[in-house]
C-alpha cells in the first residue's frame, strides 16, 4: 500500500501513503502531501467506514475522512 495516491471522496488529492502505524484497535495511514499550498500530514484510520476503495492497479486509495481530519 505504501506510495498509493490518496484522494477524498470529492476527488481532492490528499497526498501519498507514506507510513502505516499499527495500533491495537486498527492501523493508521500517514498521508503526506500538499493541501492549499502547504505541506500536510493527514492521519487516516484504516477502517472500512473511512477507506472506501483501494485500487492496486491504479495505485490509488479513496477515503472519506471523519470531519476535522
BALOBA-1460 file (C-alpha; in Angstrom, 3 decimals):
// residues 69
<rec num="1" residu="x" x="0.000" y="0.000" z="0.000"/>
<rec num="2" residu="x" x="2.950" y="2.324" z="0.530"/>
<rec num="3" residu="x" x="3.107" y="5.024" z="-2.117"/>
<rec num="4" residu="x" x="-0.571" y="4.878" z="-3.082"/>
<rec num="5" residu="x" x="-2.015" y="8.213" z="-4.171"/>
<rec num="6" residu="x" x="-4.813" y="9.130" z="-1.752"/>
<rec num="7" residu="x" x="-7.935" y="11.127" z="-2.656"/>
<rec num="8" residu="x" x="-11.003" y="12.015" z="-0.648"/>
<rec num="9" residu="x" x="-14.488" y="11.164" z="-1.917"/>
<rec num="10" residu="x" x="-14.787" y="14.616" z="-3.541"/>
<rec num="11" residu="x" x="-11.663" y="13.918" z="-5.622"/>
<rec num="12" residu="x" x="-9.325" y="16.194" z="-3.637"/>
<rec num="13" residu="x" x="-5.747" y="14.919" z="-3.696"/>
<rec num="14" residu="x" x="-4.575" y="14.384" z="-0.107"/>
<rec num="15" residu="x" x="-1.120" y="13.039" z="-0.957"/>
<rec num="16" residu="x" x="0.702" y="9.728" z="-0.896"/>
<rec num="17" residu="x" x="0.570" y="6.979" z="1.690"/>
<rec num="18" residu="x" x="3.919" y="7.410" z="3.432"/>
<rec num="19" residu="x" x="3.662" y="5.191" z="6.506"/>
<rec num="20" residu="x" x="1.407" y="2.678" z="8.246"/>
<rec num="21" residu="x" x="1.265" y="2.921" z="12.039"/>
<rec num="22" residu="x" x="-0.025" y="-0.251" z="13.710"/>
<rec num="23" residu="x" x="-2.203" y="0.333" z="16.776"/>
<rec num="24" residu="x" x="-4.165" y="-2.143" z="18.898"/>
<rec num="25" residu="x" x="-7.531" y="-1.030" z="17.502"/>
<rec num="26" residu="x" x="-6.630" y="-0.515" z="13.813"/>
<rec num="27" residu="x" x="-3.779" y="0.648" z="11.624"/>
<rec num="28" residu="x" x="-3.405" y="4.351" z="10.909"/>
<rec num="29" residu="x" x="-2.312" y="5.541" z="7.461"/>
<rec num="30" residu="x" x="0.020" y="8.541" z="7.335"/>
<rec num="31" residu="x" x="-0.673" y="10.500" z="4.149"/>
<rec num="32" residu="x" x="1.737" y="13.281" z="3.200"/>
<rec num="33" residu="x" x="1.033" y="15.864" z="0.547"/>
<rec num="34" residu="x" x="0.409" y="19.475" z="-0.321"/>
<rec num="35" residu="x" x="-3.031" y="20.872" z="0.512"/>
<rec num="36" residu="x" x="-3.860" y="24.540" z="-0.082"/>
<rec num="37" residu="x" x="-0.214" y="25.234" z="-0.903"/>
<rec num="38" residu="x" x="1.096" y="23.820" z="2.382"/>
<rec num="39" residu="x" x="2.781" y="20.528" z="3.107"/>
<rec num="40" residu="x" x="0.476" y="18.485" z="5.326"/>
<rec num="41" residu="x" x="0.365" y="15.175" z="7.078"/>
<rec num="42" residu="x" x="-3.049" y="13.536" z="7.431"/>
<rec num="43" residu="x" x="-3.687" y="10.556" z="9.705"/>
<rec num="44" residu="x" x="-6.350" y="8.247" z="8.295"/>
<rec num="45" residu="x" x="-7.780" y="5.407" z="10.406"/>
<rec num="46" residu="x" x="-7.652" y="2.184" z="8.391"/>
<rec num="47" residu="x" x="-11.276" y="1.192" z="8.929"/>
<rec num="48" residu="x" x="-13.995" y="0.275" z="6.448"/>
<rec num="49" residu="x" x="-16.118" y="3.349" z="7.110"/>
<rec num="50" residu="x" x="-13.196" y="5.633" z="6.190"/>
<rec num="51" residu="x" x="-11.288" y="3.721" z="3.494"/>
<rec num="52" residu="x" x="-13.765" y="3.486" z="0.628"/>
<rec num="53" residu="x" x="-11.645" y="1.964" z="-2.137"/>
<rec num="54" residu="x" x="-8.133" y="0.702" z="-2.780"/>
<rec num="55" residu="x" x="-7.175" y="0.179" z="-6.410"/>
<rec num="56" residu="x" x="-3.785" y="-1.515" z="-6.574"/>
<rec num="57" residu="x" x="-3.675" y="-1.429" z="-10.394"/>
<rec num="58" residu="x" x="-4.142" y="2.341" z="-10.462"/>
<rec num="59" residu="x" x="-2.178" y="2.752" z="-7.215"/>
<rec num="60" residu="x" x="-4.946" y="4.859" z="-5.649"/>
<rec num="61" residu="x" x="-6.940" y="4.952" z="-2.427"/>
<rec num="62" residu="x" x="-10.238" y="6.784" z="-1.876"/>
<rec num="63" residu="x" x="-11.045" y="7.825" z="1.695"/>
<rec num="64" residu="x" x="-13.955" y="9.511" z="3.439"/>
<rec num="65" residu="x" x="-12.200" y="11.034" z="6.449"/>
<rec num="66" residu="x" x="-14.226" y="11.990" z="9.516"/>
<rec num="67" residu="x" x="-14.912" y="15.705" z="9.926"/>
<rec num="68" residu="x" x="-11.933" y="17.533" z="11.345"/>
<rec num="69" residu="x" x="-9.219" y="15.492" z="9.639"/>
